[in-house]
Amino acid sequence: MLAKILDRGRPRVGKPFRGGALRSRDRKNAGYTLLELLVVMGILAVLTAIATPQLMGYFGKAKTQSVQLQIENIGTALELYYMENGAYPSASAGLKALVEAPPEAPRWNGPYLKKAKNLLDPWGRPYQYAVSDGQYEVYSLGPTGKAKSASAGTAPTFRGG
């Protein structure tokens, strides 16, 4: 009896023993079952479904804040253009007049914006520009790409002049 107790952790004769090697009966139970894998995948799917809309909301807010900052920068550039040229760029010249000299501005001292890519909103669309009677409006079409409407009201706008 004492010999059995002392012999417990020792390998049997004829079977190799490698520290943590599994015995054949333990190998059958060593892996994950299909059910366990499906449960883990289900939990991950639920967590992803919960987290994705929140993350997309954060990205949407970040883009909207970026648009507001870019439109303010464009507004500042338009004011500089006005101070040097005595008028805002025409509708035909558009915002491109802030980057490249238009023929209608002989006192152009730009560029007023560093890069032409600053004239694109985070969704890759050009900012919209309208000017009339010494007043201008700069706005983004927003994530939908549709013209702004009174009901939409989500696209950032900057008015000046």
C-alpha positions as CSV (number, residue, x, y, z in Angstrom):
1,M,0.0,0.0,0.0
2,L,2.8,2.4,0.9
3,A,4.5,1.5,-2.3
4,K,1.4,2.5,-4.3
5,I,1.3,5.9,-2.6
6,L,5.0,6.6,-3.2
7,D,4.7,5.4,-6.8
8,R,1.9,7.7,-7.7
9,G,3.5,10.6,-9.6
10,R,6.2,8.4,-11.2
11,P,5.9,7.2,-14.7
12,R,5.1,3.5,-15.3
13,V,7.8,1.4,-16.8
14,G,7.8,1.4,-20.6
15,K,6.1,4.8,-21.0
16,P,8.2,7.8,-21.6
17,F,7.6,10.7,-19.2
18,R,8.3,14.3,-20.2
19,G,7.6,16.7,-17.4
20,G,4.2,18.0,-18.5
21,A,3.4,15.4,-21.3
22,L,-0.2,14.4,-21.4
23,R,-1.3,10.9,-21.1
24,S,-3.4,9.4,-23.9
25,R,-6.6,9.6,-21.8
26,D,-5.9,13.3,-21.0
27,R,-5.3,14.2,-24.7
28,K,-8.9,13.5,-25.5
29,N,-10.0,16.2,-23.1
30,A,-7.2,18.7,-23.8
31,G,-8.8,20.7,-26.6
32,Y,-11.9,23.0,-26.7
33,T,-15.2,21.5,-27.8
34,L,-17.2,22.9,-30.6
35,L,-19.8,24.1,-28.2
36,E,-17.2,26.1,-26.2
37,L,-15.9,27.7,-29.3
38,L,-19.4,28.6,-30.4
39,V,-20.2,30.2,-27.1
40,V,-17.0,32.3,-27.2
41,M,-17.8,33.4,-30.8
42,G,-21.3,34.3,-29.7
43,I,-20.1,36.4,-26.9
44,L,-17.6,38.2,-29.2
45,A,-20.4,38.8,-31.7
46,V,-22.7,40.4,-29.1
47,L,-19.8,42.6,-27.8
48,T,-19.1,43.7,-31.3
49,A,-22.7,44.5,-32.0
50,I,-22.9,46.6,-28.9
51,A,-19.6,48.5,-29.5
52,T,-19.8,49.2,-33.2
53,P,-22.7,51.8,-33.2
54,Q,-21.0,53.6,-30.3
55,L,-17.7,53.7,-32.1
56,M,-19.3,54.9,-35.3
57,G,-21.0,57.7,-33.4
58,Y,-17.7,58.8,-32.1
59,F,-16.2,58.8,-35.6
60,G,-19.2,60.8,-36.9
61,K,-18.8,63.4,-34.1
62,A,-15.1,63.7,-34.9
63,K,-15.8,64.3,-38.6
64,T,-18.4,67.0,-37.7
65,Q,-16.0,68.7,-35.4
66,S,-13.3,68.6,-38.1
67,V,-15.7,70.1,-40.6
68,Q,-16.4,73.0,-38.2
69,L,-12.7,73.7,-37.7
70,Q,-12.0,73.5,-41.4
71,I,-14.9,75.8,-42.3
72,E,-13.6,78.3,-39.7
73,N,-10.2,78.2,-41.3
74,I,-11.7,78.8,-44.7
75,G,-13.6,81.7,-43.3
76,T,-10.4,83.2,-42.0
77,A,-8.7,82.7,-45.4
78,L,-11.7,84.4,-47.1
79,E,-11.4,87.4,-44.7
80,L,-7.7,87.7,-45.6
81,Y,-8.5,87.5,-49.3
82,Y,-11.1,90.2,-48.8
83,M,-8.7,92.5,-47.0
84,E,-6.1,92.3,-49.8
85,N,-8.5,92.3,-52.8
86,G,-11.4,94.4,-51.6
87,A,-13.9,91.7,-52.4
88,Y,-14.6,88.0,-51.8
89,P,-13.8,85.5,-54.5
90,S,-16.6,85.3,-57.1
91,A,-18.8,82.2,-57.2
92,S,-17.2,81.2,-60.5
93,A,-13.7,81.3,-58.9
94,G,-15.0,79.6,-55.8
95,L,-12.8,78.5,-52.9
96,K,-10.0,77.5,-55.3
97,A,-9.2,81.3,-55.4
98,L,-7.8,80.8,-51.9
99,V,-5.1,78.4,-53.2
100,E,-4.5,79.6,-56.8
101,A,-4.6,83.2,-58.1
102,P,-7.8,83.9,-60.1
103,P,-7.6,86.4,-63.0
104,E,-10.0,88.7,-61.2
105,A,-7.7,89.4,-58.3
106,P,-4.6,91.4,-59.3
107,R,-3.6,92.0,-55.7
108,W,-3.7,88.3,-54.8
109,N,-1.0,87.6,-52.2
110,G,-1.8,83.9,-51.4
111,P,-2.1,81.1,-51.1
112,Y,-4.5,81.8,-48.2
113,L,-4.8,78.1,-47.5
114,K,-1.7,75.8,-47.4
115,K,-3.2,72.9,-49.4
116,A,-5.9,72.4,-51.9
117,K,-7.0,69.3,-50.0
118,N,-8.2,71.7,-47.2
119,L,-11.1,72.4,-49.6
120,L,-12.4,68.9,-49.2
121,D,-14.6,67.9,-46.3
122,P,-13.8,64.6,-44.3
123,W,-16.2,62.7,-46.6
124,G,-14.1,63.7,-49.6
125,R,-16.5,66.2,-51.1
126,P,-15.7,69.9,-51.9
127,Y,-17.0,72.5,-49.5
128,Q,-19.8,74.6,-51.0
129,Y,-19.3,78.3,-51.4
130,A,-21.9,81.0,-52.2
131,V,-21.4,84.7,-52.4
132,S,-23.8,87.6,-53.0
133,D,-23.9,91.3,-52.0
134,G,-20.7,91.2,-50.0
135,Q,-21.8,88.2,-47.9
136,Y,-20.6,84.6,-48.3
137,E,-21.6,81.2,-47.0
138,V,-19.3,78.1,-46.7
139,Y,-20.9,74.8,-45.9
140,S,-20.4,71.0,-46.2
141,L,-22.9,68.7,-47.7
142,G,-22.3,66.4,-44.7
143,P,-22.2,62.6,-44.7
144,T,-25.2,62.2,-47.0
145,G,-23.8,64.4,-49.8
146,K,-27.1,66.0,-50.4
147,A,-27.8,69.7,-50.5
148,K,-28.7,71.1,-47.1
149,S,-32.3,71.7,-46.2
150,A,-34.1,73.3,-43.4
151,S,-35.1,70.0,-42.0
152,A,-31.7,68.4,-42.2
153,G,-29.8,71.2,-40.3
154,T,-26.8,68.9,-39.5
155,A,-24.3,70.2,-42.1
156,P,-22.0,72.8,-40.5
157,T,-22.3,76.3,-42.1
158,F,-20.2,79.4,-41.8
159,R,-21.5,82.8,-42.9
160,G,-19.5,86.0,-43.1
161,G,-18.9,89.2,-44.8
